[in-house]
């Protein structure tokens, strides 16, 4: 999903855990961290930009495959640190917000993405990508153009509105933390505003390389795809006279 979805849902779920399970309205610092940490794994987009200055993200921007920031195992040390902070009572909610945000990002990247999430990375070779008939196989801004046509893009507006409202309400409860709540609101407003800019028309067209020009072409991945996904990819390639590289069935 995109930044608006990640930031909103991370904060909303963190708030639900804090209020309903821990019995406390989250303070400003953890709230702002929950918003930011929901977008944390996508920092690999900045790395990609630094390595490819001036280049727009197209089909070669496959960060879920390439970068450790989208590998669940990468955040296990953070889980351990968070557990320790709870034991010694050292800003436990702050660390919980970061840890939850990172993993919630990966959960929501398992839905309607270009490739989904490889929960066994870097060793596993199977991606989970639910409700992705419109989006799977597309990357970069080609994915963005198609994600904007899904129900998930529309639902995120509701999530962002509720998140901003909750942040304002929490600020009225913890007035001394108002700065951090405002930071959280500002981040959400910025990412929502970015979604108002249309995707350039060129990305609504088929990419020059074609759909599924990604990890599915690598040996060992095709055999581990779900039967439904295998059939979808096979049908798409056969309709264009393209054999499925590495296919064994």
C-alpha positions as CSV (number, residue, x, y, z in Angstrom):
1,X,0.0,0.0,0.0
2,X,1.0,3.6,-0.1
3,X,2.2,6.2,2.5
4,X,-1.3,7.3,3.5
5,X,-2.4,3.8,4.2
6,X,0.7,2.8,6.1
7,X,0.8,5.9,8.3
8,X,-2.9,5.9,9.1
9,X,-3.3,2.2,9.8
10,X,-0.2,2.0,11.8
11,X,-1.4,4.8,14.1
12,X,-5.0,3.5,14.3
13,X,-3.9,-0.1,15.3
14,X,-1.3,1.2,17.7
15,X,-4.0,3.4,19.3
16,X,-6.4,0.5,19.6
17,X,-3.8,-1.6,21.3
18,X,-2.9,1.2,23.7
19,X,-6.5,2.1,24.6
20,X,-8.2,-1.3,24.6
21,X,-5.4,-3.6,25.7
22,X,-3.2,-1.4,27.8
23,X,-5.9,1.0,29.0
24,X,-4.2,4.2,28.2
25,X,-4.6,7.0,25.7
26,X,-1.3,7.1,23.8
27,X,0.9,10.1,24.4
28,X,2.2,12.4,21.7
29,X,5.6,11.0,21.2
30,X,4.5,7.4,20.7
31,X,1.6,8.6,18.5
32,X,3.9,10.5,16.2
33,X,6.3,7.5,16.1
34,X,3.4,5.2,15.2
35,X,2.6,7.4,12.2
36,X,6.2,7.7,11.1
37,X,7.1,4.1,11.7
38,X,4.2,2.9,9.6
39,X,6.2,4.3,6.6
40,X,9.7,3.2,7.9
41,X,10.3,0.2,5.6
42,X,9.8,2.4,2.6
43,X,13.0,4.3,3.4
44,X,14.5,1.9,0.8
45,X,12.8,4.2,-1.8
46,X,15.3,6.9,-0.7
47,X,18.2,4.5,-1.1
48,X,17.0,3.6,-4.6
49,X,16.8,7.3,-5.5
50,X,20.3,7.9,-4.3
51,X,21.6,5.0,-6.4
52,X,19.6,6.1,-9.4
53,X,19.6,9.9,-9.4
54,X,17.1,11.6,-11.6
55,X,15.4,8.3,-12.6
56,X,11.7,7.7,-12.1
57,X,10.7,4.5,-10.3
58,X,9.5,2.0,-12.9
59,X,9.5,-1.7,-13.2
60,X,13.1,-2.1,-12.0
61,X,12.1,-0.6,-8.6
62,X,11.3,-3.9,-6.9
63,X,12.1,-3.0,-3.3
64,X,10.2,-5.8,-1.6
65,X,12.6,-8.2,-3.3
66,X,15.8,-6.3,-3.1
67,X,16.0,-4.5,0.2
68,X,16.3,-5.8,3.8
69,X,14.0,-3.1,5.1
70,X,11.2,-5.2,3.6
71,X,12.4,-8.5,5.1
72,X,10.5,-9.3,8.4
73,X,13.7,-10.9,9.9
74,X,15.4,-7.5,9.6
75,X,13.3,-6.1,12.5
76,X,13.7,-9.0,15.0
77,X,16.4,-7.2,16.9
78,X,13.9,-4.3,17.3
79,X,11.5,-6.8,18.8
80,X,14.1,-7.9,21.3
81,X,15.0,-4.3,22.2
82,X,11.3,-3.5,22.7
83,X,10.9,-6.4,25.1
84,X,13.9,-5.2,27.1
85,X,12.5,-1.6,27.3
86,X,9.3,-3.1,28.8
87,X,11.3,-5.0,31.4
88,X,13.3,-1.9,32.5
89,X,10.5,0.6,31.9
90,X,12.5,2.7,29.4
91,X,10.1,4.5,27.0
92,X,8.3,1.2,26.3
93,X,5.4,2.8,24.4
94,X,7.9,4.6,22.1
95,X,9.6,1.4,21.1
96,X,6.3,-0.5,20.8
97,X,5.1,2.1,18.4
98,X,8.2,1.7,16.2
99,X,8.1,-2.1,16.2
100,X,4.4,-2.2,15.5
101,X,4.7,0.4,12.8
102,X,7.4,-1.6,11.0
103,X,5.6,-4.9,11.1
104,X,2.2,-3.5,10.3
105,X,3.7,-1.9,7.2
106,X,4.8,-5.4,6.1
107,X,1.3,-6.8,6.9
108,X,-0.4,-4.2,4.7
109,X,2.2,-4.7,2.0
110,X,0.8,-8.2,1.7
111,X,-2.3,-6.7,0.2
112,X,-2.8,-5.3,-3.3
113,X,0.9,-4.7,-4.0
114,X,3.0,-5.3,-7.1
115,X,4.7,-8.3,-5.6
116,X,3.5,-8.6,-2.0
117,X,5.5,-9.7,0.9
118,X,8.1,-12.5,1.2
119,X,7.7,-13.3,4.9
120,X,10.6,-15.8,4.6
121,X,13.0,-13.4,3.0
122,X,15.9,-13.6,2.3
123,X,15.7,-17.4,2.3
124,X,12.1,-18.0,1.2
125,X,10.8,-17.7,-2.3
126,X,7.1,-17.2,-1.9
127,X,5.3,-13.9,-1.8
128,X,1.9,-13.2,-0.2
129,X,-0.1,-10.7,-2.2
130,X,-3.8,-10.8,-1.4
131,X,-6.5,-9.0,-3.4
132,X,-4.0,-8.0,-6.1
133,X,-5.6,-8.9,-9.5
134,X,-5.2,-5.2,-10.6
135,X,-1.8,-4.5,-9.1
136,X,0.4,-7.6,-9.0
137,X,3.3,-7.6,-11.4
138,X,3.5,-3.8,-11.6
139,X,6.1,-1.8,-9.9
140,X,7.0,1.8,-9.1
141,X,4.7,4.3,-10.5
142,X,3.1,1.7,-12.8
143,X,1.9,0.1,-9.6
144,X,0.8,3.4,-8.1
145,X,-1.4,4.2,-11.1
146,X,-3.2,0.9,-10.7
147,X,-3.4,1.0,-6.9
148,X,-5.3,4.2,-7.2
149,X,-8.1,2.4,-9.0
150,X,-8.6,-0.1,-6.1
151,X,-11.0,0.1,-3.1
152,X,-8.0,0.2,-0.8
153,X,-7.0,3.6,-2.2
154,X,-10.5,4.9,-1.4
155,X,-10.8,3.4,2.0
156,X,-7.5,4.9,3.1
157,X,-9.2,8.4,3.1
158,X,-11.5,7.2,5.8
159,X,-8.5,5.8,7.8
160,X,-6.6,9.1,7.4
161,X,-9.6,11.2,8.5
162,X,-10.2,9.1,11.6
163,X,-6.5,9.1,12.4
164,X,-6.3,12.9,12.2
165,X,-9.4,13.2,14.3
166,X,-8.0,10.9,17.0
167,X,-4.7,12.8,17.1
168,X,-6.6,16.0,17.7
169,X,-8.7,14.4,20.4
170,X,-5.7,12.8,22.1
171,X,-4.0,16.3,22.1
172,X,-6.9,17.7,24.0
173,X,-6.3,15.0,26.7
174,X,-2.5,15.3,26.9
175,X,-2.1,19.0,26.3
176,X,1.5,19.0,27.4
177,X,2.3,16.6,24.4
178,X,0.5,18.7,21.8
179,X,3.6,19.4,19.8
180,X,4.0,15.7,18.9
181,X,0.4,15.2,18.1
182,X,0.6,18.2,15.7
183,X,3.7,16.5,14.1
184,X,1.6,13.4,13.6
185,X,-1.2,15.4,12.0
186,X,1.2,17.3,9.8
187,X,2.7,14.1,8.5
188,X,-0.7,12.7,7.6
189,X,-1.8,15.9,6.0
190,X,1.4,15.9,3.8
191,X,0.9,12.3,2.6
192,X,-2.8,12.8,1.9
193,X,-1.9,15.9,-0.1
194,X,0.6,14.0,-2.2
195,X,-2.2,11.5,-3.1
196,X,-4.2,14.4,-4.6
197,X,-1.6,14.8,-7.3
198,X,-2.5,12.6,-10.3
199,X,-0.1,9.9,-11.6
200,X,1.3,10.9,-15.0
201,X,-0.6,9.4,-17.9
202,X,2.4,7.4,-19.1
203,X,2.2,5.2,-16.1
204,X,-1.4,4.2,-16.8
205,X,-0.1,2.5,-19.9
206,X,1.5,-0.9,-19.9
207,X,5.2,-0.8,-19.0
208,X,7.6,-1.3,-21.9
209,X,9.0,-4.5,-20.3
210,X,5.5,-5.9,-19.8
211,X,3.7,-6.9,-16.7
212,X,5.3,-9.5,-14.4
213,X,8.8,-8.5,-15.5
214,X,10.0,-9.1,-11.9
215,X,10.9,-11.8,-9.5
216,X,8.6,-14.3,-11.3
217,X,11.3,-14.5,-14.0
218,X,13.9,-15.7,-11.5
219,X,14.5,-19.4,-11.2
220,X,12.9,-21.0,-8.2
221,X,10.1,-18.5,-7.7
222,X,7.6,-19.7,-10.2
223,X,7.3,-23.1,-8.5
224,X,6.5,-21.5,-5.2
225,X,3.7,-19.2,-6.3
226,X,0.2,-20.1,-5.4
227,X,-1.7,-22.1,-8.1
228,X,-4.1,-19.2,-8.7
229,X,-1.1,-16.8,-9.2
230,X,0.7,-19.2,-11.4
231,X,-2.4,-19.5,-13.6
232,X,-2.8,-15.7,-13.8
233,X,0.8,-15.2,-14.8
234,X,0.8,-18.1,-17.3
235,X,-2.5,-16.8,-18.9
236,X,-1.1,-13.3,-19.2
237,X,2.2,-14.4,-20.8
238,X,0.6,-16.9,-23.1
239,X,-1.9,-14.3,-24.3
240,X,1.2,-12.4,-25.6
241,X,3.0,-15.4,-26.9
242,X,5.6,-15.4,-24.0
243,X,6.6,-18.6,-22.3
244,X,7.0,-18.6,-18.5
245,X,10.7,-18.8,-17.8
246,X,11.6,-21.6,-15.4
247,X,8.0,-23.1,-15.5
248,X,7.9,-26.8,-14.7
249,X,4.1,-27.2,-15.0
